[in-house]
Amino acid sequence: MALVAPGGKDIENRSYPFPFQCPGKPEWVGLVASGNRPTQAERDYVTTRMRDSGFCMRDILRFWAREHPSQALVGAIEIVGNTTTSESVWYNGGTDFGWVVGRRIQLDCPVTNVDGTQCLRYLRTYPDRRKRNEMTRALYNAGCLPPTSRRRRHRIIIDSDSN
């Protein structure tokens, strides 16, 4: 998932469709980079897909050269739909569902020390209250959350993954 925030991926593959609260209405998903570092095989795979999706080698090298925080909220994406067919180089096909990515935001200052367990979790249920408030402020400042008075009507789902 960490590749989605900077604009690399337009599809996020999962074994299940995105659980929209209101079908047809996009929803924001906060992105948490896990504590795992990619293996060389994973780096090669991602590099090939980046090249196939139109990234120039300079941008690919910049991506790998910059610091990738682990166990940190690094950004947010807007999920606009599910697909089981796509021409995107990022879509795995087969029995996977593709979560179609709309807008994306990469946080200038990631929120660190966030649980990097892979799961979908509602932000309002995150167990550490201080960390939950810090993530809420970061996502609000990035434009992913509406003003406080209306925030209760919206949900932000935190997703954790290594890439």
C-alpha positions as CSV (number, residue, x, y, z in Angstrom):
1,M,0.0,0.0,0.0
2,A,2.9,2.4,0.6
3,L,3.3,2.7,-3.2
4,V,-0.2,4.0,-3.6
5,A,0.3,7.2,-1.6
6,P,3.1,8.7,-3.8
7,G,1.0,8.0,-6.9
8,G,2.6,4.7,-8.0
9,K,-0.4,2.3,-7.9
10,D,-3.9,2.9,-9.2
11,I,-5.2,-0.5,-8.0
12,E,-4.8,-2.1,-4.6
13,N,-5.2,-5.9,-4.7
14,R,-7.1,-7.7,-2.0
15,S,-8.9,-11.1,-1.7
16,Y,-12.2,-9.3,-0.9
17,P,-14.1,-6.3,-2.3
18,F,-13.8,-3.0,-0.5
19,P,-16.6,-2.8,2.1
20,F,-18.3,0.4,1.1
21,Q,-20.6,2.0,3.7
22,C,-22.6,3.6,0.9
23,P,-22.1,2.0,-2.5
24,G,-21.2,4.5,-5.1
25,K,-19.7,6.9,-2.6
26,P,-15.9,7.0,-2.4
27,E,-14.2,6.4,1.0
28,W,-10.8,7.4,2.4
29,V,-8.4,4.8,3.6
30,G,-5.4,5.8,5.7
31,L,-2.2,4.0,4.8
32,V,0.1,2.5,7.4
33,A,3.4,1.1,6.2
34,S,4.2,-2.1,8.1
35,G,7.4,-2.8,9.9
36,N,8.6,-5.2,7.2
37,R,11.3,-4.1,4.7
38,P,10.8,-5.4,1.2
39,T,13.1,-8.2,0.1
40,Q,15.2,-7.8,-3.1
41,A,12.7,-10.0,-5.0
42,E,9.9,-7.7,-3.9
43,R,11.9,-4.6,-4.9
44,D,12.6,-6.1,-8.3
45,Y,8.9,-6.9,-8.8
46,V,7.8,-3.4,-7.8
47,T,10.5,-1.7,-9.9
48,T,9.3,-3.7,-13.0
49,R,5.7,-2.7,-12.4
50,M,6.7,0.9,-11.9
51,R,8.6,0.9,-15.1
52,D,5.7,-0.8,-16.9
53,S,3.3,1.8,-15.6
54,G,5.3,4.7,-17.1
55,F,7.7,5.7,-14.3
56,C,11.1,6.8,-15.6
57,M,14.2,5.2,-14.1
58,R,15.1,8.5,-12.3
59,D,11.8,8.5,-10.4
60,I,12.2,4.8,-9.6
61,L,15.6,5.4,-8.2
62,R,14.3,8.4,-6.2
63,F,11.5,6.3,-4.8
64,W,13.9,3.6,-3.5
65,A,16.5,6.2,-2.3
66,R,14.2,8.1,0.0
67,E,13.5,7.0,3.6
68,H,10.4,4.7,3.9
69,P,9.1,4.9,7.4
70,S,7.9,1.7,8.9
71,Q,4.9,1.3,11.3
72,A,3.8,4.8,10.3
73,L,0.7,6.4,8.8
74,V,2.2,7.6,5.5
75,G,-0.8,8.9,3.6
76,A,-4.4,8.3,2.5
77,I,-6.2,7.2,-0.7
78,E,-9.7,7.5,-1.8
79,I,-11.3,4.2,-2.9
80,V,-13.7,4.9,-5.7
81,G,-14.8,1.3,-6.6
82,N,-14.0,-2.4,-6.9
83,T,-13.1,-4.2,-10.1
84,T,-12.4,-7.8,-11.2
85,T,-11.1,-6.7,-14.6
86,S,-8.5,-4.0,-15.2
87,E,-5.8,-3.2,-17.7
88,S,-3.7,-1.7,-15.0
89,V,-0.2,-3.2,-14.6
90,W,-0.9,-3.2,-10.9
91,Y,-3.9,-5.5,-11.1
92,N,-3.1,-9.1,-10.2
93,G,-6.2,-10.6,-11.8
94,G,-7.3,-14.1,-11.0
95,T,-9.6,-14.2,-8.0
96,D,-8.3,-10.9,-6.6
97,F,-10.5,-7.8,-6.3
98,G,-9.0,-4.5,-7.3
99,W,-9.7,-1.5,-5.2
100,V,-9.8,1.4,-7.6
101,V,-7.8,4.3,-6.3
102,G,-9.0,7.9,-6.9
103,R,-7.4,10.8,-5.1
104,R,-4.3,10.2,-3.0
105,I,-2.4,12.1,-0.4
106,Q,1.1,11.5,1.0
107,L,1.7,13.0,4.4
108,D,4.6,15.4,4.7
109,C,5.1,14.2,8.3
110,P,4.2,10.6,8.8
111,V,2.6,9.6,12.1
112,T,5.1,7.1,13.6
113,N,4.7,4.1,16.0
114,V,1.4,3.0,14.5
115,D,0.5,-0.7,14.7
116,G,1.6,-2.3,11.4
117,T,-0.6,-5.4,11.5
118,Q,-2.3,-6.0,8.2
119,C,-6.0,-5.4,8.6
120,L,-8.7,-2.9,7.9
121,R,-9.5,-1.0,11.0
122,Y,-11.9,2.0,11.6
123,L,-9.9,4.9,12.9
124,R,-12.4,5.5,15.7
125,T,-11.6,2.0,17.1
126,Y,-7.9,2.4,17.2
127,P,-6.9,1.4,20.8
128,D,-4.3,4.0,21.6
129,R,-6.3,7.3,22.1
130,R,-3.3,9.6,21.8
131,K,-2.1,7.9,18.6
132,R,-5.7,7.9,17.3
133,N,-6.0,11.7,17.9
134,E,-2.6,12.3,16.2
135,M,-3.7,10.3,13.1
136,T,-7.0,12.1,13.0
137,R,-5.2,15.5,13.1
138,A,-2.8,14.5,10.4
139,L,-5.6,13.2,8.1
140,Y,-7.8,16.3,8.8
141,N,-4.9,18.7,8.0
142,A,-4.3,16.7,4.8
143,G,-7.9,17.2,3.7
144,C,-9.1,13.6,4.2
145,L,-11.5,14.5,6.9
146,P,-14.3,17.0,7.0
147,P,-14.7,19.7,9.7
148,T,-15.0,18.3,13.2
149,S,-18.8,18.9,13.4
150,R,-19.4,16.5,10.5
151,R,-16.6,14.0,11.2
152,R,-18.8,11.5,12.9
153,R,-20.7,10.8,9.7
154,H,-17.5,9.7,7.9
155,R,-15.3,6.8,8.4
156,I,-11.6,6.5,7.7
157,I,-10.3,3.0,7.5
158,I,-6.7,2.3,8.4
159,D,-5.0,-0.3,6.2
160,S,-1.6,-1.8,7.0
161,D,0.6,-3.4,4.4
162,S,4.2,-3.6,3.4
163,N,3.9,-2.2,-0.1
